[in-house]
Structures are given as C-alpha cells and as structure tokens.
Amino acid sequence: MRPSQQLVCLLAVALTAVAAATITSKDASMQRVDNSAEAMTPDRQHSAIAAQQVIEQRSLDDATLLACYDGQGYKPLPAGVYYIQSPNYRPGNPGNYTNNYECMYKFKAADNKSKLRIDCFFFQLEGDMPDCVTKDYLYFQTEDLFAAYCGKNIPKTMLSRYVYAFFHTNSEITDKGFFCTIMSKEALAGSGGLQCGKHNLAPGTYSLLSQNYPDNYGTNIYCKWELVASDPSNTVDFSCSSFDMISWDNSCEWDWMKVDGVRHCNNNKPAPQQFTGGVTVEYSTPDLPHKTRKGFKCTVTVK
C-alpha cells in the first residue's frame, strides 16, 4: 500500500470524529486529530508575519532545504534551521505546486533532550477542513498529535522530539502550496546550575541558569528541567532573581520560559511559587543572533 493510501485509510477513520476532535486509542494524547481549524490569534498572526519578513530578509542563507526522505527510521537533524516547501514555491511569489505529487519527511532532534520546532508561515492548499482526506493535504505527526491540514488552515506551531510529515496532491485543482521551517534546537543551560533533563532532588538549593548567563544566551535553544523531590511530600520553592527574555516581536512566541506549563516572557517575570513534589521548567530561544537577551537566574529550594 502506498503511503498516501495508508494515510487515506488512517485519516478517513480519524476525520469522522471531527466533532470530538479526538479518537480512541491506547494513548489518546498521541492520537489526537487537529480538526479545530481555529483562526490564528492576533499575536500568532503578527509573529508569523514578522518571522516571514525576517526569514525573507535573510534569504534563508542560514537554512537548509530538506529533501523528501522515506528511508528507514528518522533522520537526525543537527542543531540549525531547515525548511520544507511545496514544489514551485518562491518567497513572495509562490507558483502552484504540481498534481499527483507525494513527498515524505521523517526527522528527529539530535538527542533525546533536544526538540524540533515546526512553524508554517505560508499555507494555501486545495480544499478545506474537514474533508482534507479527499483533497490535497499536508499531514503532520509529532509526539502530541497527528493532523492533516488543507485549504488555508495554517498548522499550529509544533514542538516535538520528532516529526513525520507527508504532502499529497491529487489530480484536480492545485494552489500556491506551503512553506514551513524546522528549527533543531539544542538542550543548553548555564554552567554552575542544573543541566537540562530530569533530576531527583534531595533537600537543598539549586540554580537554573540560561546558557551563558550573565551574558546573552545563544540561539536555537530548548531546555527542559523535570525537577522531582526525592520525597514526594517535600515542597519545592521556585523564584527568579533575574529575568530578561524580551521576545523580539513582543508575541511571546520565540523567547520564553514555562513554569508548570505557564509561559513567561518580556517583563512577565515568574512570581515566586511553591509546589509539592516537583515542578517542570522549560525555556526556548529563537534563531536570531542579534535578538538574544541576558536570560535568567532562578533558584529551586527543596525542603
């Protein structure tokens, strides 16, 4: 069975659950179908437009075009910026893609602590949701979802250890296509603090530092600290004495810290908080060397 036929079978089943936007599986969180077709928020629209302008200004000099890949397993992407696009796509003047075309992509981050960030800045295919399965579509599968996109329903930003993507066109109408970037981020933290990853912490005080702190952090970073108290009844106090992560377009899409799932950036410094048993902290930076900031110095106290 051809990849497109396999996807048609899969999506035909999945897309019948449009109202629920989920399907039953062994792990529903891994099998969610994104049929929300929700409009981009104003911040996200602004961020996409600004990022597109930056990317076009740089003429993708620092990015690598990814070719179709249907080899065994997932191909690791070293830290850097990559992009995928439909046939005949040209920034600012995209030409229509071709009929009866298929292209598969299978990539993963360089190691288990790193992540890929996927952003689509231009998206215009035949059809409309929820009937993507019968039209042209771009399908994504990541750690958190699988979803087929068509029409002008631009895919949401994805952050995952791996990405599987499949572009399929039929023999009918063509359109302008798509342009998406894939940032392969490194797991980097400042020296003198806990390194990225999972830590079982005995009572005591620990530091979380952005890379290079107190100098400006680097580009294309994703770091996740999973902090677990050795005794589940222990409290974990979190606070930041210094915080400078001004998102370059004020959207909070690019430079940010998450504490227990809540995103912080710009002047929105995380307030001191107390958790029981542990907390997860993440931070991410964009691929824009001239836009980096000082970062942060935070403290975690287990007691």
C-alpha positions, 0 to 999 in steps of 0.5 A: 500500500502506498503511503498516501493510501495508508494515510487515506485509510488512517485519516478517513477513520480519524476525520469522522470524529471531527466533532470530538476532535479526538479518537480512541486509542491506547494513548489518546494524547498521541492520537489526537486529530487537529480538526479545530481549524481555529483562526490564528490569534492576533499575536500568532498572526503578527509573529508569523508575519514578522518571522516571514519578513525576517526569514525573507530578509535573510534569504534563508542563507542560514537554512537548509532545504530538506529533501523528501526522505522515506528511508528507514527510521528518522533522520537526525537533524543537527542543531540549525534551521531547515525548511520544507516547501511545496514544489514551485514555491518562491518567497513572495511569489509562490507558483502552484505546486504540481498534481499527483505529487507525494513527498515524505519527511521523517526527522528527529532532534539530535538527542533525546533532550533536544526538540524540533520546532515546526512553524508554517508561515505560508499555507494555501492548499486545495480544499478545506477542513474537514474533508482534507482526506479527499483533497490535497493535504499536508499531514503532520505527526509529532509526539502530541498529535497527528493532523492533516491540514488543507485549504488555508488552515495554517498548522499550529506551531509544533514542538516535538522530539520528532516529526513525520510529515507527508504532502499529497496532491491529487489530480484536480485543482492545485494552489500556491502550496506551503512553506514551513521551517524546522528549527533543531534546537539544542538542550543548553543551560548555564554552567554552575546550575542544573543541566537540562533533563530530569533530576531527583532532588534531595533537600537543598538549593539549586540554580537554573541558569540560561546558557551563558548567563550573565551574558546573552544566551545563544540561539536555537535553544530548548531546555527542559528541567523535570525537577522531582523531590526525592520525597514526594511530600517535600515542597519545592520553592521556585523564584527568579532573581533575574529575568530578561527574555524580551521576545523580539516581536513582543508575541511571546512566541520565540523567547520564553520560559514555562513554569508548570506549563505557564509561559513567561516572557518580556517583563512577565517575570515568574512570581515566586511559587511553591509546589509539592513534589516537583515542578517542570521548567522549560525555556526556548530561544529563537534563531536570531543572533542579534535578538538574544537577551541576558536570560535568567537566574532562578533558584529551586529550594527543596525542603 
